[in-house]
């Protein structure tokens, strides 16, 4: 079976959670009998394919048995329309929702309502919508999306994180980190709990580090520009790091006070590295994790502060949570993702 696994704007999304999720899909499928195409275009680029079609009446699209799109732009719309016309089963992966678009870029809250209406139309074209969680499924059904919706974990590439311990001293020295380091990984957005992260740092004496790119230019929100340009003394914003294993090596407690999330791949990565994880009390985390077993879940800033102090005073608690978190991460391994994707494709064909 030949499956198109398409990520529109892949070069711009390689530092995003969507890009990581698609990398996971492709790595997982590489261990199956599925043949994967990563571009739908006959000449590898839509302009070249269209030019060939105009000049020589060549086909625009390559041949595939299933179309699986991971973004929502015009290229994905074209693939969806082609799949419908060619009677090819169409899978649309809902990495983007109106709710998790809010509090990201400047103006995102103004755009979010219109985005919701567009997503309702776009996802409703699918033969099957995949999404990372039951929480996301509930969100999509509330729009409502008129297509079957199936939750499927984004998974975690455990093997790719091997050796993170060996990078601990290098990355702690590089960013002048000491003691119990509280850290986050990923793009710096207010939606991901930036203000709470910085305010908690102001209330403690621990070193805090956020490993990941940030935009302080015109697209950035006022909140992001405020914190990254004038952070608390004990907060480091590293920007892009070339090897994310260094972040998981340097940090001790993964803090993620996000406001909305469809799953949160970096949480699973921290768990796979055996880190104690402190999370906000939102539905998707209650769905996947257990407070006091593989993480600590906090409802407000006071609970976050208390959780950090408990972990600072009790290394055994950090170790126990980390070991249980490793077991949880194994439930999201890529071999399981590959099996579920292959089963899904077979079912549609």
KANOR-V730489 format. One record per pair of residues at least 12 apart in sequence whose C-alpha atoms are under 8 Angstrom apart, sorted by the first residue. I is the first residue (numbers start at 1). J is the second residue. Records with the same first field share a line. If there is no record, write none. Layout:
BEGIN
I: J / J
END
This chain:
BEGIN
1: 33 / 34 / 35 / 64 / 65
2: 34 / 35 / 36 / 37 / 64 / 65 / 66
3: 34 / 35 / 36 / 37 / 64 / 65 / 66 / 67 / 68
4: 36 / 37 / 38 / 39 / 40 / 64 / 65 / 66 / 67 / 68 / 69
5: 26 / 36 / 37 / 38 / 39 / 67 / 68 / 69 / 70
6: 37 / 38 / 39 / 40 / 67 / 68 / 69 / 70 / 71 / 76
7: 19 / 22 / 38 / 39 / 69 / 70 / 71
8: 69 / 70 / 71 / 72 / 73 / 75 / 76
16: 186 / 187
17: 186 / 264 / 265
18: 70 / 95
20: 265
21: 154 / 155 / 265
22: 70
24: 154 / 155 / 156 / 157 / 334
25: 154 / 334 / 337 / 338
27: 334
28: 334 / 335 / 336 / 337 / 338 / 339
29: 338 / 341 / 342
31: 335 / 338
32: 338 / 339 / 342
34: 342
37: 64
40: 61 / 62 / 63 / 79
41: 60 / 61 / 62
42: 59 / 60 / 61 / 62
43: 60
46: 60 / 75
49: 61
64: 88
65: 88 / 89 / 349
66: 88 / 89 / 90 / 91 / 345 / 349
67: 79 / 80 / 83 / 88 / 89 / 90 / 91
68: 90 / 91 / 92 / 93
69: 90 / 91 / 92 / 93
70: 92 / 93 / 94 / 95
71: 92 / 93 / 94 / 95 / 96
72: 119 / 122
77: 122
80: 125 / 126
89: 126 / 127 / 348 / 349
90: 125 / 126 / 127 / 128
91: 126 / 127 / 128 / 129 / 130
92: 123 / 126 / 128 / 129 / 130
93: 129 / 130 / 131
94: 123 / 129 / 130 / 131 / 132
95: 131 / 132 / 262
97: 116 / 119 / 136 / 139 / 140
98: 112 / 113 / 115 / 116 / 119
99: 112 / 260
100: 191 / 260 / 261 / 262
102: 191
103: 189 / 190 / 191 / 221
104: 189 / 190 / 191 / 221
105: 189 / 219 / 220 / 221
106: 218 / 219 / 220 / 221 / 222
107: 221
116: 143
117: 143
120: 140 / 143 / 144 / 145 / 146
121: 145
123: 145 / 146 / 147
124: 145 / 146 / 147
125: 146 / 147
126: 147 / 148
127: 147 / 148
128: 147 / 148 / 149 / 150
129: 147 / 148 / 149 / 150
130: 149 / 150 / 151 / 152
131: 149 / 150 / 151 / 152 / 153 / 262
132: 151 / 152 / 153 / 154 / 262 / 263
133: 151 / 152 / 153 / 262 / 263 / 284 / 287
134: 151 / 284 / 287
135: 262 / 283 / 284 / 287
136: 151 / 262 / 284
137: 149 / 150 / 151
152: 337 / 340
153: 263 / 332 / 337
154: 263 / 265 / 332 / 337
155: 265 / 268 / 332 / 333 / 334 / 337
156: 265 / 268 / 269 / 272 / 329 / 332 / 333 / 334
157: 269 / 333 / 334
158: 269 / 272 / 330 / 333
161: 245 / 269 / 272 / 273
162: 245
163: 245
164: 245 / 246 / 248 / 249 / 273
165: 248 / 249
166: 249
167: 245 / 246 / 249 / 250
168: 246 / 248 / 249 / 250
169: 250
170: 246
171: 246 / 247 / 249 / 250
172: 250
175: 236 / 238
177: 207 / 250
178: 207
179: 206 / 207
180: 206 / 207 / 251 / 252 / 253 / 312
181: 206 / 207 / 208 / 209 / 250 / 251 / 252 / 253
182: 206 / 207 / 208 / 209 / 251 / 252 / 253 / 254 / 255
183: 208 / 209 / 210 / 211 / 251 / 252 / 253 / 254 / 255
184: 209 / 210 / 211 / 254 / 255 / 256
185: 210 / 211 / 212 / 247 / 266
186: 210 / 211 / 212 / 213 / 266
187: 212 / 213 / 214
188: 210 / 212 / 213 / 214 / 215 / 224
189: 214 / 224
190: 223 / 224
191: 258 / 259 / 260
192: 256 / 257 / 258 / 259 / 260
193: 256 / 257 / 258 / 259
194: 224 / 257 / 258
195: 223 / 227
196: 257 / 301
197: 255 / 256 / 257
198: 227 / 231 / 232 / 235
200: 301 / 304 / 305
201: 232 / 234 / 235
202: 232 / 234
203: 305
204: 305
205: 234
206: 234
207: 234 / 235
208: 234 / 235 / 236
209: 235 / 236 / 237 / 238 / 251
210: 235 / 236 / 237 / 238 / 239
211: 237 / 238 / 239 / 240 / 241 / 247
212: 237 / 238 / 239 / 240 / 241
213: 238 / 239 / 240
214: 239 / 240
216: 228 / 229
248: 270 / 273 / 275
252: 275 / 276
253: 275 / 276 / 277 / 278 / 318
254: 267 / 270 / 275 / 276 / 277 / 278
255: 277 / 278 / 279
256: 277 / 278 / 279 / 280
257: 278 / 279 / 280
258: 279 / 280
259: 280 / 282
260: 282
261: 284
262: 284
263: 284 / 285
268: 329
269: 329
271: 322 / 325 / 326 / 328 / 329
272: 325 / 326 / 327 / 328 / 329 / 330
273: 322 / 326
274: 319 / 321 / 322 / 323 / 324 / 325 / 326
275: 318 / 319 / 321 / 322 / 323 / 325
276: 294 / 295 / 318 / 319 / 321 / 322 / 325
277: 294 / 295 / 296 / 321 / 322
278: 295 / 296 / 297 / 298 / 304 / 307
279: 295 / 296 / 297 / 298
280: 297 / 298 / 299 / 300
281: 297 / 298 / 299
289: 328
292: 321
293: 321 / 324 / 325
294: 320 / 321 / 322 / 323 / 324 / 325 / 328
295: 321 / 322 / 325
END
